[in-house]
Amino acid sequence: DVSTRHIMGIAVPAVEVGEVERNALIRGYGLHMTSSVLDEASREFERALKLLIELAELEESAFAIARELEKTKRRVNALEYILIPRLKDAIKFIMMRLDEMERENFSRLKRIKAILEERK
């Protein structure tokens, strides 16, 4: 049974492995026609199969985490090398424009004050 679980917000597969090891009667061959070597080989194969399924689960989890890590790395690079420099440039432009407007207002107020004093 395959379901998903979350590791650090990343969906990874979770495989529920039922009982893989079976007895000789369920395997489908007669005890009197085979040797104990076949029984041992069957048991080892079933154990290996269970380990292989667990390995596949771990491998797919590692690949999913690696994919998410790559996505996150691209986002960080986009922020670090594109968005943040653009925002810093925008802040510089806004600060420069505000300073310019402040100087214009100051000079405008000085002219108005000078004109008002001339009229007195």
C-alpha positions as CSV (number, residue, x, y, z in Angstrom):
1,D,0.0,0.0,0.0
2,V,1.5,3.3,-1.1
3,S,0.6,6.6,0.7
4,T,2.4,9.9,1.3
5,R,3.9,11.4,4.3
6,H,5.5,14.8,4.8
7,I,9.1,15.5,5.7
8,M,9.8,19.2,6.3
9,G,6.7,20.0,4.2
10,I,7.8,17.8,1.3
11,A,5.4,14.9,0.3
12,V,7.3,11.7,0.1
13,P,6.0,8.2,-0.6
14,A,5.4,5.8,2.3
15,V,5.1,2.1,1.3
16,E,3.4,-0.3,3.7
17,V,4.9,-3.7,3.1
18,G,2.8,-6.6,4.2
19,E,4.2,-9.9,5.2
20,V,6.5,-10.9,2.3
21,E,7.9,-14.1,3.8
22,R,5.6,-17.1,3.1
23,N,5.8,-20.7,4.2
24,A,6.7,-23.5,1.7
25,L,3.1,-24.6,1.2
26,I,2.0,-21.1,0.1
27,R,4.9,-20.8,-2.3
28,G,3.4,-23.4,-4.5
29,Y,5.8,-26.3,-4.6
30,G,5.8,-29.6,-2.8
31,L,8.2,-30.3,0.1
32,H,9.0,-33.8,-1.0
33,M,10.2,-32.7,-4.5
34,T,12.6,-29.9,-3.5
35,S,15.6,-29.5,-1.3
36,S,16.2,-27.3,1.8
37,V,18.4,-25.1,-0.4
38,L,15.4,-24.0,-2.4
39,D,13.5,-23.2,0.8
40,E,16.5,-21.1,2.1
41,A,16.9,-19.4,-1.3
42,S,13.1,-18.5,-1.3
43,R,13.3,-17.1,2.2
44,E,16.4,-15.0,1.3
45,F,14.7,-13.8,-1.9
46,E,11.6,-12.7,0.1
47,R,13.8,-10.9,2.7
48,A,15.7,-9.2,-0.2
49,L,12.4,-8.2,-1.8
50,K,11.2,-6.6,1.4
51,L,14.6,-4.7,1.7
52,L,14.4,-3.7,-2.0
53,I,10.9,-2.2,-1.4
54,E,12.2,-0.2,1.6
55,L,15.2,0.9,-0.5
56,A,12.9,2.1,-3.3
57,E,10.9,4.1,-0.8
58,L,14.0,5.7,0.7
59,E,15.4,6.4,-2.8
60,E,12.2,8.1,-4.0
61,S,12.1,10.1,-0.8
62,A,15.7,11.2,-1.4
63,F,14.9,12.2,-5.0
64,A,11.8,14.2,-3.9
65,I,13.8,16.0,-1.2
66,A,16.6,16.7,-3.8
67,R,14.0,18.1,-6.3
68,E,12.5,20.4,-3.7
69,L,16.0,21.5,-2.6
70,E,16.8,22.4,-6.2
71,K,13.6,24.4,-6.5
72,T,14.4,26.2,-3.3
73,K,18.0,26.9,-4.5
74,R,16.6,28.5,-7.7
75,R,14.2,30.7,-5.6
76,V,17.0,31.8,-3.3
77,N,19.2,32.7,-6.3
78,A,16.4,34.6,-7.9
79,L,15.9,36.6,-4.7
80,E,19.6,37.1,-4.1
81,Y,20.6,38.0,-7.6
82,I,17.5,39.5,-9.2
83,L,14.8,40.7,-6.9
84,I,16.8,42.1,-4.0
85,P,19.1,44.1,-6.3
86,R,16.1,45.5,-8.1
87,L,14.4,46.5,-4.9
88,K,17.6,48.2,-3.7
89,D,17.8,50.1,-6.9
90,A,14.2,51.1,-6.5
91,I,14.8,52.3,-2.9
92,K,17.8,54.4,-4.1
93,F,15.7,56.0,-6.8
94,I,12.9,56.8,-4.4
95,M,15.3,58.2,-1.9
96,M,17.0,60.3,-4.6
97,R,13.6,61.6,-5.9
98,L,12.5,62.4,-2.3
99,D,15.7,64.4,-1.7
100,E,15.2,66.2,-5.0
101,M,11.6,67.1,-4.2
102,E,12.7,68.3,-0.7
103,R,15.3,70.6,-2.3
104,E,12.7,71.9,-4.8
105,N,10.2,72.6,-2.0
106,F,12.9,74.4,0.1
107,S,14.0,76.6,-2.8
108,R,10.3,77.3,-3.7
109,L,9.6,78.3,-0.1
110,K,12.7,80.6,-0.1
111,R,11.4,82.3,-3.3
112,I,7.9,82.7,-1.9
113,K,9.3,84.1,1.3
114,A,11.5,86.5,-0.7
115,I,8.6,87.7,-2.8
116,L,6.4,88.2,0.3
117,E,9.2,90.3,1.9
118,E,9.5,92.4,-1.2
119,R,5.8,93.2,-1.1
120,K,6.0,94.4,2.4
